[in-house]
Amino acid sequence: MHTQRIWLALLGMPLAATAGEGGFFKDSTATLQARNYYFSRDFSDIVGANKQSRAEEWGQGFILTYKSGYTAGPVGFGLDALGTLGLKLDSSPDRVNTGLLPVKDDGRAADDYSRLGLTFKARLSKTE
């Protein structure tokens, strides 16, 4: 799947006017990736009691990557962010445990799940 580059117009443009010449917002970029996964496994050849006969789930994932520029000055500061979102498209309690979707305490796959990771960065001259 090709990565689509998008600009954070709602966040970056209004704040860029107040950021000055530092490039914190001017040099920032964001990318959004969308991935769709379907996983199916048949356990019918495995003999044993209380065994799940198959595992089958379908999910949609989004990965947003944001990289800022640096503030002005001899020491510049910036921020990178990675946000992920997973959405359940199809699953049931008798078909869980593919490893694709997290399983809740009640044995059902989560409808959605997400994470956000932040990295603060600094630059001294041309060294990050």
The first five atom37 places (N, CA, C, CB, O) and aatype in JSON, in Angstrom:
{
  "aatype": [12, 8, 16, 5, 1, 9, 17, 10, 0, 10, 10, 7, 12, 14, 10, 0, 0, 16, 0, 7, 6, 7, 7, 13, 13, 11, 3, 15, 16, 0, 16, 10, 5, 0, 1, 2, 18, 18, 13, 15, 1, 3, 13, 15, 3, 9, 19, 7, 0, 2, 11, 5, 15, 1, 0, 6, 6, 17, 7, 5, 7, 13, 9, 10, 16, 18, 11, 15, 7, 18, 16, 0, 7, 14, 19, 7, 13, 7, 10, 3, 0, 10, 7, 16, 10, 7, 10, 11, 10, 3, 15, 15, 14, 3, 1, 19, 2, 16, 7, 10, 10, 14, 19, 11, 3, 3, 7, 1, 0, 0, 3, 3, 18, 15, 1, 10, 7, 10, 16, 13, 11, 0, 1, 10, 15, 11, 16, 6],
  "atom_mask": [
    [1, 1, 1, 1, 1],
    [1, 1, 1, 1, 1],
    [1, 1, 1, 1, 1],
    [1, 1, 1, 1, 1],
    [1, 1, 1, 1, 1],
    [1, 1, 1, 1, 1],
    [1, 1, 1, 1, 1],
    [1, 1, 1, 1, 1],
    [1, 1, 1, 1, 1],
    [1, 1, 1, 1, 1],
    [1, 1, 1, 1, 1],
    [1, 1, 1, 0, 1],
    [1, 1, 1, 1, 1],
    [1, 1, 1, 1, 1],
    [1, 1, 1, 1, 1],
    [1, 1, 1, 1, 1],
    [1, 1, 1, 1, 1],
    [1, 1, 1, 1, 1],
    [1, 1, 1, 1, 1],
    [1, 1, 1, 0, 1],
    [1, 1, 1, 1, 1],
    [1, 1, 1, 0, 1],
    [1, 1, 1, 0, 1],
    [1, 1, 1, 1, 1],
    [1, 1, 1, 1, 1],
    [1, 1, 1, 1, 1],
    [1, 1, 1, 1, 1],
    [1, 1, 1, 1, 1],
    [1, 1, 1, 1, 1],
    [1, 1, 1, 1, 1],
    [1, 1, 1, 1, 1],
    [1, 1, 1, 1, 1],
    [1, 1, 1, 1, 1],
    [1, 1, 1, 1, 1],
    [1, 1, 1, 1, 1],
    [1, 1, 1, 1, 1],
    [1, 1, 1, 1, 1],
    [1, 1, 1, 1, 1],
    [1, 1, 1, 1, 1],
    [1, 1, 1, 1, 1],
    [1, 1, 1, 1, 1],
    [1, 1, 1, 1, 1],
    [1, 1, 1, 1, 1],
    [1, 1, 1, 1, 1],
    [1, 1, 1, 1, 1],
    [1, 1, 1, 1, 1],
    [1, 1, 1, 1, 1],
    [1, 1, 1, 0, 1],
    [1, 1, 1, 1, 1],
    [1, 1, 1, 1, 1],
    [1, 1, 1, 1, 1],
    [1, 1, 1, 1, 1],
    [1, 1, 1, 1, 1],
    [1, 1, 1, 1, 1],
    [1, 1, 1, 1, 1],
    [1, 1, 1, 1, 1],
    [1, 1, 1, 1, 1],
    [1, 1, 1, 1, 1],
    [1, 1, 1, 0, 1],
    [1, 1, 1, 1, 1],
    [1, 1, 1, 0, 1],
    [1, 1, 1, 1, 1],
    [1, 1, 1, 1, 1],
    [1, 1, 1, 1, 1],
    [1, 1, 1, 1, 1],
    [1, 1, 1, 1, 1],
    [1, 1, 1, 1, 1],
    [1, 1, 1, 1, 1],
    [1, 1, 1, 0, 1],
    [1, 1, 1, 1, 1],
    [1, 1, 1, 1, 1],
    [1, 1, 1, 1, 1],
    [1, 1, 1, 0, 1],
    [1, 1, 1, 1, 1],
    [1, 1, 1, 1, 1],
    [1, 1, 1, 0, 1],
    [1, 1, 1, 1, 1],
    [1, 1, 1, 0, 1],
    [1, 1, 1, 1, 1],
    [1, 1, 1, 1, 1],
    [1, 1, 1, 1, 1],
    [1, 1, 1, 1, 1],
    [1, 1, 1, 0, 1],
    [1, 1, 1, 1, 1],
    [1, 1, 1, 1, 1],
    [1, 1, 1, 0, 1],
    [1, 1, 1, 1, 1],
    [1, 1, 1, 1, 1],
    [1, 1, 1, 1, 1],
    [1, 1, 1, 1, 1],
    [1, 1, 1, 1, 1],
    [1, 1, 1, 1, 1],
    [1, 1, 1, 1, 1],
    [1, 1, 1, 1, 1],
    [1, 1, 1, 1, 1],
    [1, 1, 1, 1, 1],
    [1, 1, 1, 1, 1],
    [1, 1, 1, 1, 1],
    [1, 1, 1, 0, 1],
    [1, 1, 1, 1, 1],
    [1, 1, 1, 1, 1],
    [1, 1, 1, 1, 1],
    [1, 1, 1, 1, 1],
    [1, 1, 1, 1, 1],
    [1, 1, 1, 1, 1],
    [1, 1, 1, 1, 1],
    [1, 1, 1, 0, 1],
    [1, 1, 1, 1, 1],
    [1, 1, 1, 1, 1],
    [1, 1, 1, 1, 1],
    [1, 1, 1, 1, 1],
    [1, 1, 1, 1, 1],
    [1, 1, 1, 1, 1],
    [1, 1, 1, 1, 1],
    [1, 1, 1, 1, 1],
    [1, 1, 1, 1, 1],
    [1, 1, 1, 0, 1],
    [1, 1, 1, 1, 1],
    [1, 1, 1, 1, 1],
    [1, 1, 1, 1, 1],
    [1, 1, 1, 1, 1],
    [1, 1, 1, 1, 1],
    [1, 1, 1, 1, 1],
    [1, 1, 1, 1, 1],
    [1, 1, 1, 1, 1],
    [1, 1, 1, 1, 1],
    [1, 1, 1, 1, 1],
    [1, 1, 1, 1, 1]
  ],
  "atom_positions": [
    [[0.85, -1.18, 0.0], [0.0, 0.0, 0.0], [0.89, 1.24, 0.0], [-0.96, 0.0, 1.22], [1.88, 1.29, 0.74]],
    [[0.57, 2.19, -0.79], [1.35, 3.41, -0.88], [1.04, 4.33, 0.29], [1.08, 4.13, -2.2], [-0.1, 4.42, 0.75]],
    [[2.07, 4.99, 0.76], [1.9, 5.95, 1.84], [1.4, 7.25, 1.26], [3.22, 6.16, 2.63], [1.94, 7.74, 0.27]],
    [[0.38, 7.81, 1.86], [-0.16, 9.09, 1.42], [0.36, 10.17, 2.35], [-1.72, 9.07, 1.39], [0.26, 10.04, 3.57]],
    [[0.9, 11.22, 1.79], [1.43, 12.33, 2.57], [0.33, 13.38, 2.73], [2.7, 12.94, 1.91], [-0.25, 13.84, 1.74]],
    [[0.06, 13.75, 3.96], [-0.92, 14.81, 4.22], [-0.28, 15.85, 5.12], [-2.21, 14.23, 4.86], [0.6, 15.53, 5.91]],
    [[-0.71, 17.04, 5.01], [-0.25, 18.13, 5.88], [-1.29, 18.37, 6.94], [0.03, 19.42, 5.07], [-2.49, 18.31, 6.67]],
    [[-0.84, 18.64, 8.12], [-1.76, 18.91, 9.22], [-2.23, 20.35, 9.11], [-1.08, 18.66, 10.6], [-1.8, 21.23, 9.86]],
    [[-3.1, 20.57, 8.17], [-3.55, 21.93, 7.87], [-4.25, 22.58, 9.06], [-4.47, 21.93, 6.67], [-4.03, 23.76, 9.35]],
    [[-5.07, 21.82, 9.73], [-5.82, 22.4, 10.85], [-4.9, 22.76, 12.01], [-6.89, 21.43, 11.32], [-5.16, 23.74, 12.71]],
    [[-3.86, 21.99, 12.22], [-2.95, 22.27, 13.33], [-1.8, 23.18, 12.91], [-2.39, 20.97, 13.88], [-1.51, 24.17, 13.59]],
    [[-1.17, 22.87, 11.81], [0.05, 23.56, 11.4], [-0.12, 24.97, 10.89], [0.0, 0.0, 0.0], [0.66, 25.85, 11.25]],
    [[-1.13, 25.21, 10.07], [-1.25, 26.52, 9.45], [-1.57, 27.64, 10.44], [-2.31, 26.48, 8.39], [-0.92, 28.68, 10.39]],
    [[-2.54, 27.48, 11.33], [-2.8, 28.58, 12.25], [-1.64, 28.86, 13.21], [-4.05, 28.29, 13.05], [-1.39, 30.01, 13.57]],
    [[-0.92, 27.81, 13.61], [0.17, 27.99, 14.54], [1.46, 28.44, 13.86], [0.41, 26.72, 15.3], [2.32, 29.03, 14.51]],
    [[1.6, 28.17, 12.58], [2.82, 28.53, 11.87], [3.01, 30.04, 11.83], [2.79, 27.97, 10.45], [4.14, 30.52, 11.81]],
    [[1.94, 30.79, 11.83], [2.05, 32.24, 11.79], [2.69, 32.79, 13.07], [0.68, 32.86, 11.58], [3.31, 33.85, 13.03]],
    [[2.54, 32.09, 14.18], [3.11, 32.56, 15.43], [4.46, 31.91, 15.74], [2.15, 32.3, 16.56], [5.12, 32.3, 16.7]],
    [[4.86, 30.93, 14.94], [6.08, 30.2, 15.24], [7.34, 30.96, 14.84], [6.07, 28.86, 14.55], [8.42, 30.63, 15.33]],
    [[7.24, 31.95, 13.99], [8.41, 32.71, 13.58], [9.22, 31.96, 12.54], [0.0, 0.0, 0.0], [8.69, 31.14, 11.79]],
    [[10.52, 32.25, 12.51], [11.4, 31.66, 11.52], [12.01, 30.34, 11.98], [12.49, 32.63, 11.17], [12.89, 29.8, 11.31]],
    [[11.57, 29.81, 13.1], [12.17, 28.61, 13.67], [12.0, 27.36, 12.84], [0.0, 0.0, 0.0], [12.85, 26.47, 12.9]],
    [[10.96, 27.24, 12.09], [10.74, 26.07, 11.27], [10.08, 24.91, 11.98], [0.0, 0.0, 0.0], [9.95, 23.83, 11.41]],
    [[9.66, 25.11, 13.23], [9.03, 24.02, 13.98], [7.8, 23.5, 13.22], [8.62, 24.5, 15.4], [7.65, 22.29, 13.07]],
    [[6.95, 24.38, 12.76], [5.76, 23.96, 12.01], [6.02, 23.98, 10.5], [4.58, 24.87, 12.33], [5.48, 23.14, 9.77]],
    [[6.83, 24.92, 10.04], [7.1, 25.04, 8.62], [7.75, 23.77, 8.07], [7.99, 26.25, 8.35], [7.43, 23.34, 6.96]],
    [[8.65, 23.18, 8.82], [9.37, 21.99, 8.37], [8.72, 20.68, 8.82], [10.78, 22.04, 8.87], [9.3, 19.62, 8.65]],
    [[7.53, 20.76, 9.37], [6.88, 19.53, 9.85], [6.19, 18.79, 8.72], [5.87, 19.86, 10.96], [5.75, 19.38, 7.73]],
    [[6.1, 17.48, 8.89], [5.42, 16.63, 7.91], [4.58, 15.6, 8.65], [6.45, 15.93, 6.96], [4.82, 15.29, 9.82]],
    [[3.6, 15.08, 7.95], [2.77, 14.01, 8.5], [2.44, 13.03, 7.38], [1.48, 14.57, 9.15], [2.22, 13.43, 6.24]],
    [[2.41, 11.76, 7.72], [2.01, 10.72, 6.78], [0.94, 9.87, 7.43], [3.23, 9.85, 6.33], [0.95, 9.65, 8.64]],
    [[0.03, 9.4, 6.62], [-1.03, 8.51, 7.09], [-1.03, 7.26, 6.23], [-2.43, 9.22, 7.05], [-1.11, 7.33, 5.0]],
    [[-0.93, 6.12, 6.89], [-0.98, 4.83, 6.19], [-2.24, 4.11, 6.64], [0.3, 3.97, 6.47], [-2.62, 4.17, 7.81]],
    [[-2.88, 3.43, 5.71], [-4.04, 2.6, 6.02], [-3.73, 1.18, 5.58], [-5.33, 3.15, 5.33], [-3.29, 0.95, 4.45]],
    [[-3.95, 0.23, 6.48], [-3.68, -1.17, 6.16], [-4.88, -2.01, 6.57], [-2.39, -1.67, 6.87], [-5.48, -1.8, 7.62]],
    [[-5.2, -2.97, 5.72], [-6.34, -3.84, 5.93], [-5.82, -5.27, 6.01], [-7.41, -3.67, 4.79], [-5.12, -5.73, 5.11]],
    [[-6.17, -5.99, 7.09], [-5.67, -7.35, 7.29], [-6.84, -8.31, 7.49], [-4.72, -7.41, 8.49], [-7.81, -8.02, 8.19]],
    [[-6.7, -9.46, 6.85], [-7.64, -10.57, 7.05], [-6.79, -11.78, 7.38], [-8.56, -10.82, 5.79], [-5.81, -12.07, 6.69]],
    [[-7.15, -12.5, 8.44], [-6.39, -13.67, 8.86], [-7.35, -14.81, 9.1], [-5.55, -13.37, 10.14], [-8.35, -14.66, 9.79]],
    [[-7.05, -15.96, 8.51], [-7.9, -17.14, 8.67], [-7.01, -18.37, 8.83], [-8.86, -17.3, 7.46], [-6.07, -18.59, 8.07]],
    [[-7.34, -19.16, 9.85], [-6.59, -20.39, 10.09], [-7.57, -21.49, 10.48], [-5.49, -20.19, 11.2], [-8.47, -21.27, 11.3]],
    [[-7.39, -22.67, 9.89], [-8.26, -23.81, 10.14], [-7.52, -24.81, 11.03], [-8.72, -24.48, 8.8], [-6.42, -25.25, 10.7]],
    [[-8.13, -25.17, 12.15], [-7.54, -26.13, 13.09], [-8.22, -27.5, 13.02], [-7.62, -25.58, 14.51], [-8.07, -28.29, 13.95]],
    [[-8.96, -27.79, 11.96], [-9.74, -29.04, 11.9], [-8.86, -30.28, 11.89], [-10.62, -29.03, 10.67], [-9.33, -31.36, 12.25]],
    [[-7.6, -30.17, 11.49], [-6.72, -31.33, 11.47], [-6.09, -31.63, 12.83], [-5.64, -31.13, 10.44], [-5.43, -32.65, 13.0]],
    [[-6.28, -30.73, 13.8], [-5.74, -30.93, 15.14], [-6.79, -31.63, 15.99], [-5.32, -29.57, 15.78], [-7.9, -31.15, 16.15]],
    [[-6.41, -32.78, 16.53], [-7.33, -33.58, 17.33], [-7.18, -33.17, 18.79], [-7.06, -35.1, 17.14], [-6.07, -33.0, 19.28]],
    [[-8.3, -33.02, 19.47], [-8.25, -32.7, 20.9], [-9.54, -32.06, 21.34], [0.0, 0.0, 0.0], [-10.22, -31.38, 20.57]],
    [[-9.86, -32.28, 22.6], [-11.08, -31.69, 23.17], [-10.84, -30.23, 23.5], [-11.52, -32.46, 24.43], [-9.71, -29.82, 23.76]],
    [[-11.9, -29.46, 23.48], [-11.87, -28.03, 23.81], [-10.94, -27.23, 22.9], [-11.43, -27.85, 25.26], [-10.42, -26.19, 23.3]],
    [[-10.74, -27.7, 21.71], [-9.91, -26.97, 20.75], [-10.79, -26.11, 19.86], [-9.05, -27.94, 19.9], [-11.88, -26.52, 19.46]],
    [[-10.32, -24.96, 19.57], [-11.01, -24.04, 18.66], [-10.84, -24.59, 17.24], [-10.45, -22.57, 18.79], [-9.73, -24.92, 16.85]],
    [[-11.92, -24.68, 16.46], [-11.84, -25.28, 15.13], [-11.22, -24.35, 14.09], [-13.21, -25.69, 14.68], [-10.65, -24.81, 13.11]],
    [[-11.34, -23.02, 14.32], [-10.73, -22.07, 13.38], [-10.56, -20.72, 14.08], [-11.6, -21.92, 12.1], [-11.22, -20.4, 15.07]],
    [[-9.66, -19.94, 13.51], [-9.43, -18.57, 13.97], [-9.51, -17.7, 12.72], [-8.04, -18.41, 14.72], [-8.82, -17.94, 11.73]],
    [[-10.36, -16.67, 12.78], [-10.6, -15.85, 11.6], [-11.01, -14.45, 12.05], [-11.7, -16.48, 10.68], [-12.0, -14.28, 12.75]],
    [[-10.23, -13.44, 11.64], [-10.53, -12.06, 12.0], [-10.13, -11.13, 10.86], [-9.81, -11.66, 13.31], [-9.29, -11.45, 10.02]],
    [[-10.76, -9.97, 10.87], [-10.51, -8.97, 9.84], [-10.44, -7.61, 10.53], [-11.63, -8.99, 8.73], [-11.3, -7.28, 11.34]],
    [[-9.41, -6.83, 10.21], [-9.24, -5.54, 10.85], [-8.69, -4.48, 9.92], [0.0, 0.0, 0.0], [-8.07, -4.79, 8.89]],
    [[-8.92, -3.24, 10.28], [-8.41, -2.08, 9.54], [-7.5, -1.3, 10.47], [-9.59, -1.17, 9.01], [-7.86, -1.03, 11.61]],
    [[-6.32, -0.95, 9.98], [-5.36, -0.21, 10.8], [-4.97, 1.1, 10.16], [0.0, 0.0, 0.0], [-4.91, 1.21, 8.93]],
    [[-4.69, 2.09, 11.0], [-4.22, 3.39, 10.55], [-2.96, 3.75, 11.34], [-5.31, 4.48, 10.72], [-2.91, 3.56, 12.56]],
    [[-1.96, 4.26, 10.65], [-0.72, 4.68, 11.28], [-0.46, 6.13, 10.87], [0.48, 3.75, 10.87], [-0.27, 6.42, 9.68]],
    [[-0.45, 7.04, 11.84], [-0.18, 8.45, 11.59], [1.2, 8.78, 12.16], [-1.28, 9.37, 12.22], [1.45, 8.58, 13.35]],
    [[2.07, 9.29, 11.31], [3.41, 9.67, 11.72], [3.57, 11.18, 11.53], [4.5, 8.88, 10.92], [3.34, 11.69, 10.43]],
    [[3.96, 11.88, 12.59], [4.16, 13.33, 12.54], [5.6, 13.62, 12.96], [3.14, 14.08, 13.46], [6.07, 13.12, 13.98]],
    [[6.28, 14.44, 12.16], [7.65, 14.86, 12.48], [7.71, 16.38, 12.37], [8.69, 14.19, 11.54], [7.46, 16.94, 11.31]],
    [[8.05, 17.02, 13.46], [8.15, 18.49, 13.45], [9.53, 18.91, 12.98], [7.86, 19.07, 14.85], [10.45, 18.1, 12.88]],
    [[9.64, 20.19, 12.69], [10.95, 20.79, 12.47], [11.54, 21.13, 13.84], [0.0, 0.0, 0.0], [11.14, 20.56, 14.86]],
    [[12.48, 22.06, 13.85], [13.1, 22.46, 15.11], [12.84, 23.94, 15.37], [14.62, 22.18, 15.08], [12.64, 24.72, 14.45]],
    [[12.85, 24.31, 16.65], [12.73, 25.71, 17.02], [14.01, 26.44, 16.63], [12.45, 25.87, 18.54], [15.05, 25.82, 16.43]],
    [[13.91, 27.78, 16.52], [15.07, 28.58, 16.14], [16.08, 28.66, 17.29], [14.63, 30.0, 15.72], [15.72, 28.45, 18.45]],
    [[17.31, 28.95, 16.95], [18.34, 29.13, 17.96], [19.43, 28.09, 17.83], [0.0, 0.0, 0.0], [19.31, 27.15, 17.05]],
    [[20.52, 28.27, 18.6], [21.64, 27.33, 18.51], [21.25, 25.92, 18.98], [22.81, 27.84, 19.35], [21.8, 24.93, 18.5]],
    [[20.31, 25.84, 19.91], [19.76, 24.55, 20.32], [18.29, 24.55, 19.92], [19.94, 24.29, 21.87], [17.5, 25.34, 20.44]],
    [[17.93, 23.66, 19.0], [16.54, 23.58, 18.54], [15.85, 22.38, 19.15], [0.0, 0.0, 0.0], [16.48, 21.34, 19.38]],
    [[14.58, 22.52, 19.41], [13.79, 21.44, 19.98], [12.65, 21.07, 19.04], [13.25, 21.83, 21.38], [12.13, 21.92, 18.32]],
    [[12.28, 19.8, 19.06], [11.2, 19.34, 18.2], [10.44, 18.2, 18.85], [0.0, 0.0, 0.0], [10.75, 17.77, 19.96]],
    [[9.44, 17.72, 18.12], [8.58, 16.66, 18.63], [8.16, 15.76, 17.47], [7.33, 17.26, 19.35], [7.73, 16.24, 16.42]],
    [[8.29, 14.46, 17.67], [7.79, 13.48, 16.72], [6.7, 12.68, 17.42], [8.93, 12.55, 16.2], [6.76, 12.45, 18.62]],
    [[5.7, 12.26, 16.65], [4.6, 11.49, 17.23], [4.24, 10.35, 16.29], [3.37, 12.4, 17.48], [4.3, 10.47, 15.07]],
    [[3.86, 9.23, 16.89], [3.39, 8.07, 16.15], [2.08, 7.63, 16.79], [4.45, 6.91, 16.14], [2.06, 7.24, 17.95]],
    [[0.99, 7.7, 16.02], [-0.31, 7.28, 16.52], [-0.83, 6.13, 15.7], [0.0, 0.0, 0.0], [-0.76, 6.14, 14.47]],
    [[-1.35, 5.13, 16.38], [-1.92, 3.97, 15.69], [-3.35, 3.76, 16.14], [-1.07, 2.7, 15.94], [-3.7, 4.0, 17.3]],
    [[-4.18, 3.3, 15.22], [-5.58, 2.98, 15.51], [-5.93, 1.7, 14.77], [-6.52, 4.16, 15.09], [-5.69, 1.58, 13.56]],
    [[-6.5, 0.75, 15.49], [-6.97, -0.49, 14.89], [-8.47, -0.62, 15.08], [0.0, 0.0, 0.0], [-8.98, -0.33, 16.16]],
    [[-9.16, -1.04, 14.04], [-10.61, -1.21, 14.09], [-10.98, -2.64, 13.71], [-11.31, -0.21, 13.15], [-10.48, -3.17, 12.72]],
    [[-11.84, -3.25, 14.5], [-12.33, -4.6, 14.2], [-13.38, -4.49, 13.1], [-12.91, -5.29, 15.48], [-14.35, -3.75, 13.23]],
    [[-13.18, -5.23, 12.03], [-14.19, -5.3, 10.98], [-15.02, -6.58, 11.09], [-13.52, -5.23, 9.6], [-16.22, -6.58, 10.81]],
    [[-14.37, -7.68, 11.51], [-15.11, -8.93, 11.68], [-14.36, -9.83, 12.65], [-15.31, -9.64, 10.32], [-13.15, -10.02, 12.53]],
    [[-15.09, -10.39, 13.59], [-14.57, -11.35, 14.55], [-15.75, -11.87, 15.37], [-13.46, -10.71, 15.47], [-16.82, -11.27, 15.36]],
    [[-15.54, -12.96, 16.07], [-16.55, -13.46, 17.01], [-15.82, -14.26, 18.07], [-17.65, -14.35, 16.27], [-14.68, -14.67, 17.86]],
    [[-16.45, -14.5, 19.23], [-15.77, -15.21, 20.31], [-15.29, -16.61, 19.91], [-16.7, -15.33, 21.49], [-14.3, -17.09, 20.47]],
    [[-15.96, -17.27, 18.96], [-15.52, -18.61, 18.56], [-14.42, -18.58, 17.48], [-16.71, -19.4, 18.05], [-13.95, -19.63, 17.06]],
    [[-14.02, -17.38, 17.04], [-12.98, -17.28, 16.0], [-11.83, -16.37, 16.4], [-13.59, -16.78, 14.7], [-11.05, -15.98, 15.53]],
    [[-11.68, -16.01, 17.68], [-10.63, -15.09, 18.13], [-9.28, -15.79, 18.24], [-11.01, -14.47, 19.48], [-9.14, -16.96, 17.88]],
    [[-8.3, -15.06, 18.73], [-6.94, -15.54, 18.99], [-6.12, -15.77, 17.74], [-7.0, -16.83, 19.76], [-5.31, -16.69, 17.68]],
    [[-6.32, -14.93, 16.73], [-5.44, -14.99, 15.57], [-4.15, -14.21, 15.83], [-6.15, -14.43, 14.33], [-3.15, -14.42, 15.15]],
    [[-4.18, -13.33, 16.83], [-3.04, -12.44, 17.08], [-3.21, -11.11, 16.38], [0.0, 0.0, 0.0], [-2.41, -10.19, 16.59]],
    [[-4.22, -11.0, 15.56], [-4.48, -9.77, 14.82], [-5.14, -8.7, 15.69], [-5.36, -10.06, 13.62], [-4.76, -7.53, 15.62]],
    [[-6.11, -9.1, 16.5], [-6.85, -8.17, 17.36], [-6.64, -8.55, 18.82], [-8.37, -8.18, 17.0], [-6.58, -9.73, 19.15]],
    [[-6.54, -7.56, 19.71], [-6.43, -7.89, 21.13], [-7.75, -8.46, 21.65], [-6.04, -6.64, 21.95], [-8.83, -8.07, 21.21]],
    [[-7.64, -9.4, 22.59], [-8.81, -10.07, 23.15], [-9.07, -9.5, 24.54], [-8.6, -11.61, 23.21], [-8.16, -9.42, 25.37]],
    [[-10.31, -9.11, 24.79], [-10.71, -8.58, 26.1], [-10.93, -9.73, 27.09], [-12.0, -7.71, 25.98], [-10.89, -10.9, 26.71]],
    [[-11.15, -9.38, 28.35], [-11.36, -10.38, 29.4], [-12.58, -11.25, 29.16], [-11.5, -9.69, 30.73], [-12.62, -12.4, 29.62]],
    [[-13.59, -10.73, 28.45], [-14.8, -11.52, 28.2], [-14.66, -12.47, 27.01], [-15.97, -10.59, 27.97], [-15.63, -13.13, 26.64]],
    [[-13.46, -12.56, 26.41], [-13.23, -13.48, 25.31], [-13.55, -12.93, 23.94], [0.0, 0.0, 0.0], [-13.43, -13.64, 22.94]],
    [[-13.97, -11.68, 23.87], [-14.29, -11.05, 22.59], [-13.13, -10.15, 22.14], [-15.61, -10.22, 22.69], [-12.37, -9.63, 22.97]],
    [[-13.01, -9.98, 20.83], [-11.99, -9.07, 20.3], [-12.41, -7.62, 20.56], [-11.78, -9.32, 18.78], [-13.6, -7.3, 20.52]],
    [[-11.46, -6.79, 20.83], [-11.73, -5.36, 21.06], [-12.28, -4.73, 19.79], [-10.45, -4.62, 21.54], [-11.81, -5.04, 18.69]],
    [[-13.26, -3.84, 19.93], [-13.83, -3.15, 18.77], [-12.82, -2.19, 18.15], [-15.1, -2.4, 19.17], [-12.76, -2.03, 16.93]],
    [[-12.02, -1.55, 19.0], [-10.97, -0.66, 18.53], [-9.89, -0.57, 19.6], [-11.54, 0.76, 18.19], [-10.13, -0.87, 20.77]],
    [[-8.72, -0.16, 19.19], [-7.61, 0.01, 20.12], [-6.64, 1.0, 19.49], [-6.89, -1.36, 20.42], [-6.57, 1.12, 18.27]],
    [[-5.91, 1.71, 20.33], [-5.02, 2.74, 19.81], [-3.85, 2.95, 20.76], [-5.77, 4.06, 19.6], [-3.88, 2.55, 21.92]],
    [[-2.81, 3.59, 20.22], [-1.62, 3.96, 20.99], [-1.08, 5.27, 20.43], [-0.54, 2.84, 20.95], [-1.25, 5.59, 19.25]],
    [[-0.42, 6.01, 21.31], [0.25, 7.24, 20.9], [1.63, 7.25, 21.53], [-0.58, 8.51, 21.33], [1.77, 7.07, 22.74]],
    [[2.64, 7.45, 20.71], [4.01, 7.53, 21.2], [4.59, 8.88, 20.82], [0.0, 0.0, 0.0], [4.47, 9.32, 19.68]],
    [[5.23, 9.54, 21.78], [5.84, 10.85, 21.56], [7.35, 10.77, 21.76], [5.22, 11.92, 22.5], [7.83, 10.09, 22.67]],
    [[8.08, 11.46, 20.91], [9.52, 11.55, 21.05], [9.91, 13.01, 21.01], [10.24, 10.75, 19.93], [9.65, 13.71, 20.03]],
    [[10.54, 13.49, 22.07], [11.06, 14.84, 22.09], [12.48, 14.79, 21.58], [10.99, 15.46, 23.53], [13.24, 13.89, 21.94]],
    [[12.85, 15.75, 20.74], [14.17, 15.73, 20.13], [14.83, 17.09, 20.26], [14.08, 15.32, 18.66], [14.16, 18.11, 20.44]],
    [[16.15, 17.08, 20.17], [16.92, 18.32, 20.26], [18.0, 18.29, 19.18], [17.56, 18.5, 21.67], [18.48, 17.23, 18.78]],
    [[18.37, 19.49, 18.73], [19.42, 19.62, 17.72], [20.39, 20.69, 18.19], [18.82, 19.99, 16.31], [19.99, 21.78, 18.58]],
    [[21.66, 20.37, 18.16], [22.73, 21.32, 18.47], [23.55, 21.45, 17.21], [23.62, 20.85, 19.69], [24.21, 20.5, 16.78]],
    [[23.51, 22.63, 16.61], [24.14, 22.87, 15.31], [23.49, 21.92, 14.29], [25.69, 22.66, 15.38], [22.31, 22.08, 13.99]],
    [[24.23, 20.96, 13.77], [23.65, 20.0, 12.8], [23.57, 18.6, 13.39], [24.49, 19.98, 11.52], [23.4, 17.63, 12.64]],
    [[23.68, 18.47, 14.69], [23.65, 17.18, 15.35], [22.34, 17.0, 16.1], [24.84, 17.03, 16.3], [21.94, 17.86, 16.89]],
    [[21.67, 15.88, 15.84], [20.4, 15.59, 16.54], [20.68, 14.74, 17.75], [19.39, 14.88, 15.62], [19.76, 14.38, 18.49]]
  ]
}
